[in-house]
Amino acid sequence: MIEIVPFNPNHARILFAELRAHGRTLCYPEEMIIKAYQIKGSVATSLVLLDGLHIPLACGGIMFQEWNRGEAWILESPRIDAFKVALWKAMMKMLPLLAHEGAFRRVQAVCFSDGKGQMFRRLGFQYEGTLRSFGPIGQTGYLYSRIFQ
């Protein structure tokens, strides 16, 4: 069984450890990323597997950026493929709730692959532009946004 619970920094630490174990590297120190996820005005949640251990499958939220704007983020476990439907339902449910909770008028997201762009389009985001040499190692980014009233 899967449940949506409040974000806990340890959920992100567990997911970062899983990503490292699968050969993924990060461009920034993990604790710096976790601190950014929790900046004042930000909102977040976690999707956990209720198997007695509350093992996180994903964390996500909206980081505060002033002027009622926020940046959507998601951190997924390498095990998430078996739970894609649950993740999708959680994102559809939680995105508007988090935007309302944080009083965000505009939520934007930057992704570095078309697959993630397709996910944001399905969540009601609109493509706004290509950001050349935007990523931490010079990757091209794709900017999406969604307006909440």
MODELLER restraints for C-alpha pairs under 7 A, 6 or more apart:
rsr = mdl.restraints
at = mdl.atoms
rsr.add(forms.Gaussian(group=physical.xy_distance, feature=features.Distance(at['CA:1:A'], at['CA:49:A']), mean=6.03, stdev=0.5))
rsr.add(forms.Gaussian(group=physical.xy_distance, feature=features.Distance(at['CA:1:A'], at['CA:50:A']), mean=5.29, stdev=0.5))
rsr.add(forms.Gaussian(group=physical.xy_distance, feature=features.Distance(at['CA:2:A'], at['CA:47:A']), mean=6.88, stdev=0.5))
rsr.add(forms.Gaussian(group=physical.xy_distance, feature=features.Distance(at['CA:2:A'], at['CA:48:A']), mean=5.69, stdev=0.5))
rsr.add(forms.Gaussian(group=physical.xy_distance, feature=features.Distance(at['CA:2:A'], at['CA:49:A']), mean=4.63, stdev=0.5))
rsr.add(forms.Gaussian(group=physical.xy_distance, feature=features.Distance(at['CA:2:A'], at['CA:50:A']), mean=5.50, stdev=0.5))
rsr.add(forms.Gaussian(group=physical.xy_distance, feature=features.Distance(at['CA:3:A'], at['CA:47:A']), mean=5.81, stdev=0.5))
rsr.add(forms.Gaussian(group=physical.xy_distance, feature=features.Distance(at['CA:3:A'], at['CA:48:A']), mean=5.51, stdev=0.5))
rsr.add(forms.Gaussian(group=physical.xy_distance, feature=features.Distance(at['CA:3:A'], at['CA:49:A']), mean=6.60, stdev=0.5))
rsr.add(forms.Gaussian(group=physical.xy_distance, feature=features.Distance(at['CA:3:A'], at['CA:50:A']), mean=6.72, stdev=0.5))
rsr.add(forms.Gaussian(group=physical.xy_distance, feature=features.Distance(at['CA:4:A'], at['CA:45:A']), mean=6.89, stdev=0.5))
rsr.add(forms.Gaussian(group=physical.xy_distance, feature=features.Distance(at['CA:4:A'], at['CA:46:A']), mean=5.71, stdev=0.5))
rsr.add(forms.Gaussian(group=physical.xy_distance, feature=features.Distance(at['CA:4:A'], at['CA:47:A']), mean=4.65, stdev=0.5))
rsr.add(forms.Gaussian(group=physical.xy_distance, feature=features.Distance(at['CA:4:A'], at['CA:48:A']), mean=6.41, stdev=0.5))
rsr.add(forms.Gaussian(group=physical.xy_distance, feature=features.Distance(at['CA:5:A'], at['CA:45:A']), mean=5.92, stdev=0.5))
rsr.add(forms.Gaussian(group=physical.xy_distance, feature=features.Distance(at['CA:5:A'], at['CA:46:A']), mean=5.30, stdev=0.5))
rsr.add(forms.Gaussian(group=physical.xy_distance, feature=features.Distance(at['CA:5:A'], at['CA:47:A']), mean=6.34, stdev=0.5))
rsr.add(forms.Gaussian(group=physical.xy_distance, feature=features.Distance(at['CA:6:A'], at['CA:44:A']), mean=6.90, stdev=0.5))
rsr.add(forms.Gaussian(group=physical.xy_distance, feature=features.Distance(at['CA:6:A'], at['CA:45:A']), mean=4.60, stdev=0.5))
rsr.add(forms.Gaussian(group=physical.xy_distance, feature=features.Distance(at['CA:6:A'], at['CA:46:A']), mean=5.88, stdev=0.5))
rsr.add(forms.Gaussian(group=physical.xy_distance, feature=features.Distance(at['CA:7:A'], at['CA:44:A']), mean=5.44, stdev=0.5))
rsr.add(forms.Gaussian(group=physical.xy_distance, feature=features.Distance(at['CA:7:A'], at['CA:45:A']), mean=4.14, stdev=0.5))
rsr.add(forms.Gaussian(group=physical.xy_distance, feature=features.Distance(at['CA:7:A'], at['CA:46:A']), mean=4.97, stdev=0.5))
rsr.add(forms.Gaussian(group=physical.xy_distance, feature=features.Distance(at['CA:7:A'], at['CA:59:A']), mean=6.87, stdev=0.5))
rsr.add(forms.Gaussian(group=physical.xy_distance, feature=features.Distance(at['CA:9:A'], at['CA:34:A']), mean=6.46, stdev=0.5))
rsr.add(forms.Gaussian(group=physical.xy_distance, feature=features.Distance(at['CA:11:A'], at['CA:56:A']), mean=5.64, stdev=0.5))
rsr.add(forms.Gaussian(group=physical.xy_distance, feature=features.Distance(at['CA:12:A'], at['CA:59:A']), mean=6.76, stdev=0.5))
rsr.add(forms.Gaussian(group=physical.xy_distance, feature=features.Distance(at['CA:15:A'], at['CA:76:A']), mean=6.94, stdev=0.5))
rsr.add(forms.Gaussian(group=physical.xy_distance, feature=features.Distance(at['CA:15:A'], at['CA:77:A']), mean=5.59, stdev=0.5))
rsr.add(forms.Gaussian(group=physical.xy_distance, feature=features.Distance(at['CA:18:A'], at['CA:77:A']), mean=6.72, stdev=0.5))
rsr.add(forms.Gaussian(group=physical.xy_distance, feature=features.Distance(at['CA:19:A'], at['CA:77:A']), mean=6.94, stdev=0.5))
rsr.add(forms.Gaussian(group=physical.xy_distance, feature=features.Distance(at['CA:19:A'], at['CA:78:A']), mean=6.64, stdev=0.5))
rsr.add(forms.Gaussian(group=physical.xy_distance, feature=features.Distance(at['CA:27:A'], at['CA:136:A']), mean=6.40, stdev=0.5))
rsr.add(forms.Gaussian(group=physical.xy_distance, feature=features.Distance(at['CA:37:A'], at['CA:63:A']), mean=5.92, stdev=0.5))
rsr.add(forms.Gaussian(group=physical.xy_distance, feature=features.Distance(at['CA:39:A'], at['CA:63:A']), mean=6.88, stdev=0.5))
rsr.add(forms.Gaussian(group=physical.xy_distance, feature=features.Distance(at['CA:39:A'], at['CA:64:A']), mean=6.88, stdev=0.5))
rsr.add(forms.Gaussian(group=physical.xy_distance, feature=features.Distance(at['CA:41:A'], at['CA:64:A']), mean=5.25, stdev=0.5))
rsr.add(forms.Gaussian(group=physical.xy_distance, feature=features.Distance(at['CA:41:A'], at['CA:102:A']), mean=6.49, stdev=0.5))
rsr.add(forms.Gaussian(group=physical.xy_distance, feature=features.Distance(at['CA:42:A'], at['CA:62:A']), mean=5.71, stdev=0.5))
rsr.add(forms.Gaussian(group=physical.xy_distance, feature=features.Distance(at['CA:42:A'], at['CA:63:A']), mean=4.50, stdev=0.5))
rsr.add(forms.Gaussian(group=physical.xy_distance, feature=features.Distance(at['CA:42:A'], at['CA:64:A']), mean=4.70, stdev=0.5))
rsr.add(forms.Gaussian(group=physical.xy_distance, feature=features.Distance(at['CA:42:A'], at['CA:102:A']), mean=6.61, stdev=0.5))
rsr.add(forms.Gaussian(group=physical.xy_distance, feature=features.Distance(at['CA:43:A'], at['CA:61:A']), mean=5.54, stdev=0.5))
rsr.add(forms.Gaussian(group=physical.xy_distance, feature=features.Distance(at['CA:43:A'], at['CA:62:A']), mean=5.46, stdev=0.5))
rsr.add(forms.Gaussian(group=physical.xy_distance, feature=features.Distance(at['CA:43:A'], at['CA:63:A']), mean=6.63, stdev=0.5))
rsr.add(forms.Gaussian(group=physical.xy_distance, feature=features.Distance(at['CA:43:A'], at['CA:98:A']), mean=6.20, stdev=0.5))
rsr.add(forms.Gaussian(group=physical.xy_distance, feature=features.Distance(at['CA:43:A'], at['CA:102:A']), mean=6.19, stdev=0.5))
rsr.add(forms.Gaussian(group=physical.xy_distance, feature=features.Distance(at['CA:44:A'], at['CA:60:A']), mean=5.58, stdev=0.5))
rsr.add(forms.Gaussian(group=physical.xy_distance, feature=features.Distance(at['CA:44:A'], at['CA:61:A']), mean=3.84, stdev=0.5))
rsr.add(forms.Gaussian(group=physical.xy_distance, feature=features.Distance(at['CA:44:A'], at['CA:62:A']), mean=6.29, stdev=0.5))
rsr.add(forms.Gaussian(group=physical.xy_distance, feature=features.Distance(at['CA:45:A'], at['CA:59:A']), mean=5.86, stdev=0.5))
rsr.add(forms.Gaussian(group=physical.xy_distance, feature=features.Distance(at['CA:45:A'], at['CA:60:A']), mean=5.69, stdev=0.5))
rsr.add(forms.Gaussian(group=physical.xy_distance, feature=features.Distance(at['CA:45:A'], at['CA:61:A']), mean=6.11, stdev=0.5))
rsr.add(forms.Gaussian(group=physical.xy_distance, feature=features.Distance(at['CA:46:A'], at['CA:56:A']), mean=6.80, stdev=0.5))
rsr.add(forms.Gaussian(group=physical.xy_distance, feature=features.Distance(at['CA:46:A'], at['CA:58:A']), mean=5.81, stdev=0.5))
rsr.add(forms.Gaussian(group=physical.xy_distance, feature=features.Distance(at['CA:46:A'], at['CA:59:A']), mean=4.20, stdev=0.5))
rsr.add(forms.Gaussian(group=physical.xy_distance, feature=features.Distance(at['CA:46:A'], at['CA:60:A']), mean=6.33, stdev=0.5))
rsr.add(forms.Gaussian(group=physical.xy_distance, feature=features.Distance(at['CA:47:A'], at['CA:56:A']), mean=5.89, stdev=0.5))
rsr.add(forms.Gaussian(group=physical.xy_distance, feature=features.Distance(at['CA:47:A'], at['CA:57:A']), mean=5.62, stdev=0.5))
rsr.add(forms.Gaussian(group=physical.xy_distance, feature=features.Distance(at['CA:47:A'], at['CA:58:A']), mean=5.20, stdev=0.5))
rsr.add(forms.Gaussian(group=physical.xy_distance, feature=features.Distance(at['CA:47:A'], at['CA:59:A']), mean=6.13, stdev=0.5))
rsr.add(forms.Gaussian(group=physical.xy_distance, feature=features.Distance(at['CA:48:A'], at['CA:54:A']), mean=5.48, stdev=0.5))
rsr.add(forms.Gaussian(group=physical.xy_distance, feature=features.Distance(at['CA:48:A'], at['CA:55:A']), mean=5.38, stdev=0.5))
rsr.add(forms.Gaussian(group=physical.xy_distance, feature=features.Distance(at['CA:48:A'], at['CA:56:A']), mean=4.13, stdev=0.5))
rsr.add(forms.Gaussian(group=physical.xy_distance, feature=features.Distance(at['CA:48:A'], at['CA:57:A']), mean=5.37, stdev=0.5))
rsr.add(forms.Gaussian(group=physical.xy_distance, feature=features.Distance(at['CA:49:A'], at['CA:55:A']), mean=5.26, stdev=0.5))
rsr.add(forms.Gaussian(group=physical.xy_distance, feature=features.Distance(at['CA:49:A'], at['CA:56:A']), mean=6.13, stdev=0.5))
rsr.add(forms.Gaussian(group=physical.xy_distance, feature=features.Distance(at['CA:49:A'], at['CA:57:A']), mean=6.60, stdev=0.5))
rsr.add(forms.Gaussian(group=physical.xy_distance, feature=features.Distance(at['CA:57:A'], at['CA:76:A']), mean=6.15, stdev=0.5))
rsr.add(forms.Gaussian(group=physical.xy_distance, feature=features.Distance(at['CA:57:A'], at['CA:77:A']), mean=5.15, stdev=0.5))
rsr.add(forms.Gaussian(group=physical.xy_distance, feature=features.Distance(at['CA:57:A'], at['CA:80:A']), mean=6.01, stdev=0.5))
rsr.add(forms.Gaussian(group=physical.xy_distance, feature=features.Distance(at['CA:58:A'], at['CA:75:A']), mean=5.47, stdev=0.5))
rsr.add(forms.Gaussian(group=physical.xy_distance, feature=features.Distance(at['CA:58:A'], at['CA:76:A']), mean=4.34, stdev=0.5))
rsr.add(forms.Gaussian(group=physical.xy_distance, feature=features.Distance(at['CA:58:A'], at['CA:77:A']), mean=5.85, stdev=0.5))
rsr.add(forms.Gaussian(group=physical.xy_distance, feature=features.Distance(at['CA:59:A'], at['CA:74:A']), mean=5.73, stdev=0.5))
rsr.add(forms.Gaussian(group=physical.xy_distance, feature=features.Distance(at['CA:59:A'], at['CA:75:A']), mean=5.19, stdev=0.5))
rsr.add(forms.Gaussian(group=physical.xy_distance, feature=features.Distance(at['CA:59:A'], at['CA:76:A']), mean=6.62, stdev=0.5))
rsr.add(forms.Gaussian(group=physical.xy_distance, feature=features.Distance(at['CA:60:A'], at['CA:73:A']), mean=5.39, stdev=0.5))
rsr.add(forms.Gaussian(group=physical.xy_distance, feature=features.Distance(at['CA:60:A'], at['CA:74:A']), mean=4.13, stdev=0.5))
rsr.add(forms.Gaussian(group=physical.xy_distance, feature=features.Distance(at['CA:60:A'], at['CA:75:A']), mean=6.14, stdev=0.5))
rsr.add(forms.Gaussian(group=physical.xy_distance, feature=features.Distance(at['CA:61:A'], at['CA:72:A']), mean=5.75, stdev=0.5))
rsr.add(forms.Gaussian(group=physical.xy_distance, feature=features.Distance(at['CA:61:A'], at['CA:73:A']), mean=5.52, stdev=0.5))
rsr.add(forms.Gaussian(group=physical.xy_distance, feature=features.Distance(at['CA:61:A'], at['CA:74:A']), mean=6.66, stdev=0.5))
rsr.add(forms.Gaussian(group=physical.xy_distance, feature=features.Distance(at['CA:62:A'], at['CA:70:A']), mean=5.52, stdev=0.5))
rsr.add(forms.Gaussian(group=physical.xy_distance, feature=features.Distance(at['CA:62:A'], at['CA:71:A']), mean=5.20, stdev=0.5))
rsr.add(forms.Gaussian(group=physical.xy_distance, feature=features.Distance(at['CA:62:A'], at['CA:72:A']), mean=4.38, stdev=0.5))
rsr.add(forms.Gaussian(group=physical.xy_distance, feature=features.Distance(at['CA:62:A'], at['CA:73:A']), mean=6.16, stdev=0.5))
rsr.add(forms.Gaussian(group=physical.xy_distance, feature=features.Distance(at['CA:63:A'], at['CA:70:A']), mean=5.14, stdev=0.5))
rsr.add(forms.Gaussian(group=physical.xy_distance, feature=features.Distance(at['CA:63:A'], at['CA:71:A']), mean=5.02, stdev=0.5))
rsr.add(forms.Gaussian(group=physical.xy_distance, feature=features.Distance(at['CA:63:A'], at['CA:72:A']), mean=6.45, stdev=0.5))
rsr.add(forms.Gaussian(group=physical.xy_distance, feature=features.Distance(at['CA:64:A'], at['CA:70:A']), mean=4.60, stdev=0.5))
rsr.add(forms.Gaussian(group=physical.xy_distance, feature=features.Distance(at['CA:64:A'], at['CA:71:A']), mean=6.73, stdev=0.5))
rsr.add(forms.Gaussian(group=physical.xy_distance, feature=features.Distance(at['CA:68:A'], at['CA:103:A']), mean=6.33, stdev=0.5))
rsr.add(forms.Gaussian(group=physical.xy_distance, feature=features.Distance(at['CA:68:A'], at['CA:104:A']), mean=4.57, stdev=0.5))
rsr.add(forms.Gaussian(group=physical.xy_distance, feature=features.Distance(at['CA:68:A'], at['CA:105:A']), mean=5.32, stdev=0.5))
rsr.add(forms.Gaussian(group=physical.xy_distance, feature=features.Distance(at['CA:68:A'], at['CA:106:A']), mean=6.53, stdev=0.5))
rsr.add(forms.Gaussian(group=physical.xy_distance, feature=features.Distance(at['CA:69:A'], at['CA:104:A']), mean=5.42, stdev=0.5))
rsr.add(forms.Gaussian(group=physical.xy_distance, feature=features.Distance(at['CA:69:A'], at['CA:105:A']), mean=6.07, stdev=0.5))
rsr.add(forms.Gaussian(group=physical.xy_distance, feature=features.Distance(at['CA:69:A'], at['CA:106:A']), mean=4.78, stdev=0.5))
rsr.add(forms.Gaussian(group=physical.xy_distance, feature=features.Distance(at['CA:69:A'], at['CA:107:A']), mean=5.75, stdev=0.5))
rsr.add(forms.Gaussian(group=physical.xy_distance, feature=features.Distance(at['CA:70:A'], at['CA:104:A']), mean=6.40, stdev=0.5))
rsr.add(forms.Gaussian(group=physical.xy_distance, feature=features.Distance(at['CA:70:A'], at['CA:106:A']), mean=6.42, stdev=0.5))
rsr.add(forms.Gaussian(group=physical.xy_distance, feature=features.Distance(at['CA:70:A'], at['CA:107:A']), mean=4.79, stdev=0.5))
rsr.add(forms.Gaussian(group=physical.xy_distance, feature=features.Distance(at['CA:70:A'], at['CA:108:A']), mean=6.28, stdev=0.5))
rsr.add(forms.Gaussian(group=physical.xy_distance, feature=features.Distance(at['CA:71:A'], at['CA:107:A']), mean=5.61, stdev=0.5))
rsr.add(forms.Gaussian(group=physical.xy_distance, feature=features.Distance(at['CA:71:A'], at['CA:108:A']), mean=4.95, stdev=0.5))
rsr.add(forms.Gaussian(group=physical.xy_distance, feature=features.Distance(at['CA:71:A'], at['CA:109:A']), mean=5.52, stdev=0.5))
rsr.add(forms.Gaussian(group=physical.xy_distance, feature=features.Distance(at['CA:72:A'], at['CA:107:A']), mean=6.33, stdev=0.5))
rsr.add(forms.Gaussian(group=physical.xy_distance, feature=features.Distance(at['CA:72:A'], at['CA:108:A']), mean=5.97, stdev=0.5))
rsr.add(forms.Gaussian(group=physical.xy_distance, feature=features.Distance(at['CA:72:A'], at['CA:109:A']), mean=5.16, stdev=0.5))
rsr.add(forms.Gaussian(group=physical.xy_distance, feature=features.Distance(at['CA:92:A'], at['CA:123:A']), mean=6.58, stdev=0.5))
rsr.add(forms.Gaussian(group=physical.xy_distance, feature=features.Distance(at['CA:104:A'], at['CA:148:A']), mean=6.95, stdev=0.5))
rsr.add(forms.Gaussian(group=physical.xy_distance, feature=features.Distance(at['CA:105:A'], at['CA:147:A']), mean=5.68, stdev=0.5))
rsr.add(forms.Gaussian(group=physical.xy_distance, feature=features.Distance(at['CA:105:A'], at['CA:148:A']), mean=4.87, stdev=0.5))
rsr.add(forms.Gaussian(group=physical.xy_distance, feature=features.Distance(at['CA:105:A'], at['CA:149:A']), mean=6.16, stdev=0.5))
rsr.add(forms.Gaussian(group=physical.xy_distance, feature=features.Distance(at['CA:106:A'], at['CA:145:A']), mean=6.84, stdev=0.5))
rsr.add(forms.Gaussian(group=physical.xy_distance, feature=features.Distance(at['CA:106:A'], at['CA:146:A']), mean=5.89, stdev=0.5))
rsr.add(forms.Gaussian(group=physical.xy_distance, feature=features.Distance(at['CA:106:A'], at['CA:147:A']), mean=4.65, stdev=0.5))
rsr.add(forms.Gaussian(group=physical.xy_distance, feature=features.Distance(at['CA:106:A'], at['CA:148:A']), mean=6.17, stdev=0.5))
rsr.add(forms.Gaussian(group=physical.xy_distance, feature=features.Distance(at['CA:107:A'], at['CA:145:A']), mean=5.57, stdev=0.5))
rsr.add(forms.Gaussian(group=physical.xy_distance, feature=features.Distance(at['CA:107:A'], at['CA:146:A']), mean=5.38, stdev=0.5))
rsr.add(forms.Gaussian(group=physical.xy_distance, feature=features.Distance(at['CA:107:A'], at['CA:147:A']), mean=6.46, stdev=0.5))
rsr.add(forms.Gaussian(group=physical.xy_distance, feature=features.Distance(at['CA:108:A'], at['CA:144:A']), mean=5.52, stdev=0.5))
rsr.add(forms.Gaussian(group=physical.xy_distance, feature=features.Distance(at['CA:108:A'], at['CA:145:A']), mean=4.02, stdev=0.5))
rsr.add(forms.Gaussian(group=physical.xy_distance, feature=features.Distance(at['CA:108:A'], at['CA:146:A']), mean=6.32, stdev=0.5))
rsr.add(forms.Gaussian(group=physical.xy_distance, feature=features.Distance(at['CA:109:A'], at['CA:143:A']), mean=5.87, stdev=0.5))
rsr.add(forms.Gaussian(group=physical.xy_distance, feature=features.Distance(at['CA:109:A'], at['CA:144:A']), mean=5.23, stdev=0.5))
rsr.add(forms.Gaussian(group=physical.xy_distance, feature=features.Distance(at['CA:109:A'], at['CA:145:A']), mean=6.17, stdev=0.5))
rsr.add(forms.Gaussian(group=physical.xy_distance, feature=features.Distance(at['CA:110:A'], at['CA:141:A']), mean=6.00, stdev=0.5))
rsr.add(forms.Gaussian(group=physical.xy_distance, feature=features.Distance(at['CA:110:A'], at['CA:142:A']), mean=5.38, stdev=0.5))
rsr.add(forms.Gaussian(group=physical.xy_distance, feature=features.Distance(at['CA:110:A'], at['CA:143:A']), mean=4.61, stdev=0.5))
rsr.add(forms.Gaussian(group=physical.xy_distance, feature=features.Distance(at['CA:110:A'], at['CA:144:A']), mean=6.29, stdev=0.5))
rsr.add(forms.Gaussian(group=physical.xy_distance, feature=features.Distance(at['CA:111:A'], at['CA:117:A']), mean=6.31, stdev=0.5))
rsr.add(forms.Gaussian(group=physical.xy_distance, feature=features.Distance(at['CA:111:A'], at['CA:141:A']), mean=5.57, stdev=0.5))
rsr.add(forms.Gaussian(group=physical.xy_distance, feature=features.Distance(at['CA:111:A'], at['CA:142:A']), mean=5.35, stdev=0.5))
rsr.add(forms.Gaussian(group=physical.xy_distance, feature=features.Distance(at['CA:111:A'], at['CA:143:A']), mean=6.82, stdev=0.5))
rsr.add(forms.Gaussian(group=physical.xy_distance, feature=features.Distance(at['CA:112:A'], at['CA:140:A']), mean=6.32, stdev=0.5))
rsr.add(forms.Gaussian(group=physical.xy_distance, feature=features.Distance(at['CA:112:A'], at['CA:141:A']), mean=4.82, stdev=0.5))
rsr.add(forms.Gaussian(group=physical.xy_distance, feature=features.Distance(at['CA:112:A'], at['CA:142:A']), mean=6.20, stdev=0.5))
rsr.add(forms.Gaussian(group=physical.xy_distance, feature=features.Distance(at['CA:124:A'], at['CA:146:A']), mean=6.36, stdev=0.5))
rsr.add(forms.Gaussian(group=physical.xy_distance, feature=features.Distance(at['CA:125:A'], at['CA:144:A']), mean=5.69, stdev=0.5))
rsr.add(forms.Gaussian(group=physical.xy_distance, feature=features.Distance(at['CA:125:A'], at['CA:145:A']), mean=4.91, stdev=0.5))
rsr.add(forms.Gaussian(group=physical.xy_distance, feature=features.Distance(at['CA:125:A'], at['CA:146:A']), mean=4.48, stdev=0.5))
rsr.add(forms.Gaussian(group=physical.xy_distance, feature=features.Distance(at['CA:126:A'], at['CA:144:A']), mean=5.23, stdev=0.5))
rsr.add(forms.Gaussian(group=physical.xy_distance, feature=features.Distance(at['CA:126:A'], at['CA:145:A']), mean=5.38, stdev=0.5))
rsr.add(forms.Gaussian(group=physical.xy_distance, feature=features.Distance(at['CA:126:A'], at['CA:146:A']), mean=6.28, stdev=0.5))
rsr.add(forms.Gaussian(group=physical.xy_distance, feature=features.Distance(at['CA:127:A'], at['CA:143:A']), mean=6.08, stdev=0.5))
rsr.add(forms.Gaussian(group=physical.xy_distance, feature=features.Distance(at['CA:127:A'], at['CA:144:A']), mean=4.44, stdev=0.5))
rsr.add(forms.Gaussian(group=physical.xy_distance, feature=features.Distance(at['CA:127:A'], at['CA:145:A']), mean=6.74, stdev=0.5))
rsr.add(forms.Gaussian(group=physical.xy_distance, feature=features.Distance(at['CA:128:A'], at['CA:143:A']), mean=5.42, stdev=0.5))
rsr.add(forms.Gaussian(group=physical.xy_distance, feature=features.Distance(at['CA:128:A'], at['CA:144:A']), mean=5.36, stdev=0.5))
rsr.add(forms.Gaussian(group=physical.xy_distance, feature=features.Distance(at['CA:128:A'], at['CA:145:A']), mean=6.97, stdev=0.5))
rsr.add(forms.Gaussian(group=physical.xy_distance, feature=features.Distance(at['CA:129:A'], at['CA:142:A']), mean=5.96, stdev=0.5))
rsr.add(forms.Gaussian(group=physical.xy_distance, feature=features.Distance(at['CA:129:A'], at['CA:143:A']), mean=5.34, stdev=0.5))
rsr.add(forms.Gaussian(group=physical.xy_distance, feature=features.Distance(at['CA:130:A'], at['CA:141:A']), mean=5.93, stdev=0.5))
rsr.add(forms.Gaussian(group=physical.xy_distance, feature=features.Distance(at['CA:130:A'], at['CA:142:A']), mean=4.74, stdev=0.5))
rsr.add(forms.Gaussian(group=physical.xy_distance, feature=features.Distance(at['CA:130:A'], at['CA:143:A']), mean=6.31, stdev=0.5))
rsr.add(forms.Gaussian(group=physical.xy_distance, feature=features.Distance(at['CA:131:A'], at['CA:140:A']), mean=5.64, stdev=0.5))
rsr.add(forms.Gaussian(group=physical.xy_distance, feature=features.Distance(at['CA:131:A'], at['CA:141:A']), mean=4.81, stdev=0.5))
rsr.add(forms.Gaussian(group=physical.xy_distance, feature=features.Distance(at['CA:131:A'], at['CA:142:A']), mean=5.89, stdev=0.5))
rsr.add(forms.Gaussian(group=physical.xy_distance, feature=features.Distance(at['CA:132:A'], at['CA:140:A']), mean=4.57, stdev=0.5))
rsr.add(forms.Gaussian(group=physical.xy_distance, feature=features.Distance(at['CA:132:A'], at['CA:141:A']), mean=6.38, stdev=0.5))
rsr.add(forms.Gaussian(group=physical.xy_distance, feature=features.Distance(at['CA:133:A'], at['CA:139:A']), mean=5.06, stdev=0.5))
rsr.add(forms.Gaussian(group=physical.xy_distance, feature=features.Distance(at['CA:133:A'], at['CA:140:A']), mean=5.03, stdev=0.5))
rsr.add(forms.Gaussian(group=physical.xy_distance, feature=features.Distance(at['CA:134:A'], at['CA:140:A']), mean=5.59, stdev=0.5))
rsr.add(forms.Gaussian(group=physical.xy_distance, feature=features.Distance(at['CA:134:A'], at['CA:141:A']), mean=5.72, stdev=0.5))
rsr.add(forms.Gaussian(group=physical.xy_distance, feature=features.Distance(at['CA:135:A'], at['CA:141:A']), mean=6.40, stdev=0.5))
